[in-house]
Amino acid sequence: MRIAQVAPLYESVPPRLYGGTELVVSQLTEELVNQGHEVTLFASGDSLTKAKLIPICKRALRLDPNCSDSLAYHILMLERVLQEHEDDPFDIIHFHVDYLHFPLSRRQAGSSLTTLHGRLDIPDLVPLYREFRETPVVSISDAQRTPLPWLNWQATIHHGLAPNAFQLYSKPGKYLAFLGRISPEKGLDQAIQIANKAGMPLKIAAKIDRVDRAYYESTIKPLIKGSNIEYLGEIGHAEKGEFLGNAAALLTPICWPEPFGLVMIEAMACGTPIIAYARGSVPEIVRPGINGFMVQNSDEAVEAARMLDSLDRADCRRHFDNHFTAARMCRDYLAVYEHLQNEPATLLPSNGAQKWMKAA
């Protein structure tokens, strides 16, 4: 199958540092190539792939100090996608850039699919998605669909990672880990509170976006004090395995409807259990007593931290291998690609969390 993958340009594919969507695009692209498909990746020029790379900009825009208008590059990318499609049509064009391409996709010939990677509980999105409600879309969790259940959902496809992306760390560490972004919805203030109550060290590996700098200075920075709380800054993939694998648990005390939370399956792949607030996608990813605990507040999280010895880290890794590999993710997307080619107007049921939850 001839497939185009259209990635955001903010990070490289795969990302050097933080970048959930770009990491997923990389994992999917490489697995499609491994399975013999002809894949073209539209991404930043510093991306690394076995697919044919069409670079739109020299480097990831977030890391380019000379970039002041990221939208300009994304519009340029959409034009390049259409040019390539006109010259030698793709069987499927798979977009990962939210709704930016919707007007063009409506008018292009051939099949296209959009994976929605972000939150959908924003009122401003409703009129836009109502206008383009015929566009075939994939959710990354069943929970993500809740605000817009009437979209043209083709499937729920959970993210996946290559089995060799992370190794199992069979012995638990003595610290709690927080990995991701420092922003109000990610709940770092809650993580610090949990660690202090549990009497355990907390190591923080997280980026701070410009929009969240004031939040960090006013709310988080005053809490990072003493030897118990350590802020490491932003880390890349090479450092993630050791950081997560040597932790006793990953803390995910989210304060928003998390669409997926890639860090949870990264921790799971290391054998590191998850302590997460039961919001958004968490009930689809965390199996209590197997790969972690779902809790409602900081007191319950502290109790969960005291029960970590009851979990088998090999079971945690096994759950990853059974449900969250790149090969499984690739198979699920191929089923949707083939469906769109054969029956573009027909909806498919979700094949995400409910499938394995019922079978477990």
Residue, then its C-alpha position, 0 to 999 in steps of 0.5 A: m500500500r502507498i501511504a503518506q504520513v503527515a506529521p506536525l513540524y514542531e518536533s522531529v520524527p522521532p522527537r529529540l526531546y518531548g513530543g508525543t505525537e511525533l513519537v507515535v508517527s515515527q513508531l507507526t511509520e517505521e512499522l509500516v515500512n517493516q511490513g513492506h508498505e511504501v511510506t512517504l513521511f512529511a516532516s521536519g528535515d532533521s527527522l530520521t526514518k526508513a520511509k521516503l522523507i519529504p522535509i518541509c523545514k530544516r529542523a523541528l520548529r520548536l527548537d529553531p530560534n529563527c522560526s516565528d510563524s510555524l503556521a506558514y510551514h504547515i500550510l506549505m506542507l499541505e501544499r506539498v502533500l497535495q502536489e505529491h498526491e497529484d503526481d503519484p496518488f497515495d492509497i491513503i493520506h494519514f494526517h496528524v495535524d488536527y483539523l488544519h487540512f480539513p478544507l483541502s481533504r474535503r476537495q481532494a481525490g482519494s482516501s484520507l484519515t485523521t488521527l486526533h491527538g488532542r483534547l476535544d472538550i473545547p467549545d470552540l471546536v464544536p462548530l468546526y467539527r460539525e462543518f466537517r463531520e463527514t471527515p474520517v477520524v480516529s480517536i486515541s482513546d474511547a474517552q477522547r470521543t466523549p465531547l464529540p460522539w457524532l464525528n465520523w469515528q472509524a476506530t479507537i486505536h491506542h498508541g503503541l511502541a516497538p518492544n525494543a524501545f524500552q527494556l524491562y527493569s525488574k528491580p524497582g527504584k526508590y523514587l517516584a517519577f514525573l515525566g512530561r510537561i509542566s502545565p496546570e492540567k498535568g498535575l505536577d503540584q499534586a505529584i509533589q504533594i503525593a511524594n511529600k506525603a509518602g515520604m518518597p523522593l520525586k524526580i521531575a523530567a519535564k519541559i516548560d512551554r512558553v505559555d506555561r512559564a508563568y505557571y511554573e514560576s508562580t506555582i511549581k518553582p516554590l514547591i521544588k525545595g529540599s533534597n526530596i524534590e529534584y527537577l532534571g529539566e527536559i529529557g529525550h528518548a535516550e534518557k527516558g528508559e533509565f529515568l522511568g525504569n529506575a523509578a518505583a512508580l510513575l505519577t500521573p495525577i492529571c487534572w484534565p481529560e487526558p486523550f491518551g498519555l504516552v508516558m504511561i505505556e513508556a513506563m509500562a514498557c520498563g516494568t514501572p507501575i503507574i499511579a494515576y488519577a482516574r480521568g480521561s484515558v486512564p481507565e483504558i490504560v491502567r489495570p489496577g493490581i497489574n500495571g498500577f493503581m487508579v486513584q481519586n486524590s492525593d491521599e489515595a495515591v499515597e496509599a497506592a505508593r505503599m502497595l507498590d511491592s504487591l505488583d510484579r514488574a514483569d506483569c506490568r511489562r507483559h501487559f504492555d507486550n499484550h496491548f501496546t506494541a507498535a505492531r498492534m497499532c499498525r495492524d489496527y491502522l491498516a484495517v482502517y486504511e483498507h476499510l476506507q478504500n473499500e467502504p469510505a462511507t461506513l463507520l467502524p466500531s471502536n477497536g481500542a480499550q473495550k476490546w482488551m478490557k472485555a477479553a481480560 
